[in-house]
């Protein structure tokens, strides 16, 4: 940068002028290129013999990522210009190159198992039975297993129970259900070995015969619960339902729970 003027000291040229410098960078390894734009202001007075001109840069430090590298470019805060005939002033920029921070994906391994009370075989009532009990039952086949989830990531679905039914009741005298049950879900955090149990309430309601079913299974009350195991917090959500329980010999439905680890 240099300046020139024929103005007298008594009546110098006055400056308060904005300007823009555009800097283009190219990463040699990847061939990627990009542009940074710096804004500045030239202010002060200039005559043939004297200069108070100062170029000031505002957004003087900027970053640009090219080819997996971060380029940090900084211009000086200000540059002073000499009077007419003075040597040009060089404006130098400092450039630092670094790699972007590496994001590490952490997974939490855990195992789980379930228990149902009062029993995994749920019964109803039937007035045609001598003891008033249902002719058949609904079985809850419980899952257990081990898996992993990304810490801080999306929830994953894990299978918890498959529901099947049996009955010899007629359509005129169906088995009647309005049966409550409790599911206990135990979780073991693999890293710490810590274990804990979450308790959920459910209800089975409707009618069942040898050839038909209006049974529905649903979870009641609080369906989302949290438990802290070691350094991880497990958030478990059971679906609301209701889930249709199929007639005897039909394909039983699979119920899953969502698990989020943070």
N, C-alpha and C positions, 0 to 999 in steps of 0.2 A: 504494500500500500504506500502511495506517495501523494503529495499535495502540491498544487501550484496556484498562485494568485498574483494579480498585479495591484491589489488593493493597498492603500496607504494604511499606516498604523492607526491614523485618526479615524478612518472609516473602514474597518476590516469587514471581510465577508463573515456572515453568521450562519452556523449550521445547527440544525436539529432534525437530522434526516435519517429515517429508518432504511435498513437494507437487509438483504437476505443472502446467505452463503449456502450453496448446495454442494454437499460432499458425497461422491459416489465411491463405494467400496466393492471390491470383488475378492471373494475367497478363492485363492489359487487352486486348492485341493479339490473343491467341489464345483467350481465355476459359478457358484451362486453369487449374485450381486444385489445391492440395495443402495438406497439413498437416504442420507440424513440432511435435514434442513435446519440451519441455525439462523436466528434472527438477531439483528444488532441495530444500534443507533450511533450515528456520527454526530457529535455535538461539540460546540466551542466556536472559536473565531480563528480566522486565517487572514494574514496580510502577506506582502512580499517578503518581509523580514522576520515576522513572528507567527507562531502557531500555538494555540491552546487546544487543538483538535484532539478528541479522544473517541476512539471506537470502542463501544461497550457491547459485549455479547450477553444475551439474557439466558436463553436455554442452552448453556454452553457445554453441558455434559449429556450425551445421549448414547443409547445402546441399540445394537442391531445384531440379530442372530442370522448367521450365514453358514450353511454346511455343517451344522452341529457345533458351531463356535459362536461365542458372544464377543462382539467387538464393542468396546467402550471407548468413545471418542470424546476428548475434552479440549475445548478452545480456551485461550486465556480470558480472564475476566475483562480486561481492557487493553487497548493498544494506543500509544501516543504517536501522533504524526508530527513530523518536523515541517518547517516552513519551506517555501519554494527553493529548489536546489538541494534540499537535504537528501541523503541516500534513502532509497525505498525501505520501508519497514516490513520485515517478513513476519507473517502470522503463522506460528507453528501449532500443530495439534498433537496432543499425546494420544496414543492408541494402545489399549490393553486388550489382549486376546485371552479368553478363557473358555473352558467347556461349561455348558449349562449344568445346573445341579441334577444329579441322578435321582430319579424317583424310585424308591425301592418298594416293591409290592410285598406286603407281609400277609401271610395266610395263617389262620388259626385252625388247628386240627382239634376235633372233638368227637366224642362218641355219645350215643344216647340210647335210652331204653324206656319202655313204658310199662305202666301197671294200671289196671282198672279195678275199682271197687264199686259194689260189693263183689263182682265177679265179671269175668270176660264173657260169660253166657247170660244174656238178659232174657228174662221171661215176662210174660204178661198174664192176662186172665182170660178164662173162657167158661161161661155158665154151663156149657154142656159137659164139662169135665167134673167128675165126682168131687175132686178137691178144689175146683174153681181155678185151677192153673191152666195156662195156655197149652195147647197141644204140641207146640213147637217152641223155638227159641231164636234169638238173634245172637250170632257169635261175632265177637270183636277180635280179629286176628292182629296182634300187636307186632309192630316192627321194632327192630333195634339194629344199630349199625354205627359206622364211623365215617366221617367225611371232613371236609375243611371248607372254610369260607374266607374271602378276602377281608382283612380288617379294614373297616371304614368303607367297604364296598356295598354292593347291592345285596339284598336278602336272597338266600337260597331256599329252595323247597326240599323238605325231607319227608319221606313217607312215614306215617305214624300208625295207621290202622286200616284194615280192609274189613268190610261189613258183609256178612252173609246171613241168610235166613232159612229156617225150616219150619214146616207146619203141615198138619193133616186136617186142619179145620175146614169146614164147609163155608160157603158164601152166606148161608143163613145164620151160622153161628161162628163168626170169625174170632180169631184171637185178638184181644184188645190190649194195647200197650199205652201206658203213660208212665214210663219207667225212667227214673233219674239215675245217673251214674257219675262217677268221678274218675278223671284221667290224671295220672301223675307222670310227668315227663322228667326223667333224670338226665342230666348233662354232666359229662366229665371233660374238663379242659385238658388237652393232651400235654401242653407245655408245663403247667403247674401241678397237674394231678388233682386239682380241686374239683369237687363234685357238688351238685345242688339239685333241688327238685322244685318243679313248678306244678301247681295244682289247678286243673280246669274242670268246670262243671258242664255236664251234658244231659240231654233228655231225648228219649226215644218215644215217639207218639204216633198212633194210627192203628190200622187194622191189618191183619195178615191171614191169608188162607193158603190152601195147598197150591192154588193157581194164581193168586193175585196179592198185591200189596199196596197199601196206602201209607206205609210207614215212612216217617221222616226223622232223621237224626240231626240235631242241632246243638251247638255249644252256647251256653248261657253265661250271662254276667261278663266279667273281665276276660277278654280273649287275648289281650296283649300283655305280657309280663316280662320283666327283666330280672336277670340274676348276674351278679359279678363273681367271676371265677378266676382267680389269679389276677393277671393284669387286664383281662378282657371282660367286657360287658356283653352278655348274650340277651338279645331281644327276640322273644318267641311270640308269634301270632298264629292262633288257630282260626280257620275260616268260620264264618257265621253259619253257613249253610242256608236253609236246611238241605240235607242230602237225602235223596230218595233211596230207600232200601228196597232192592228188587225182590220179586217173588222168589220162592224156593227154586233152586237149580239154575237161576239166572246169574249172569256174570256179576260178581260183587264189586262195588265201587271202592276205589282207593282214596283215602283222605290224607292230605299232606299239611304240614305246618311250615311257615316261613321262619327262617332263623337269620338274624343279622348280628354281626359281630363288630364291636367297636372298642 
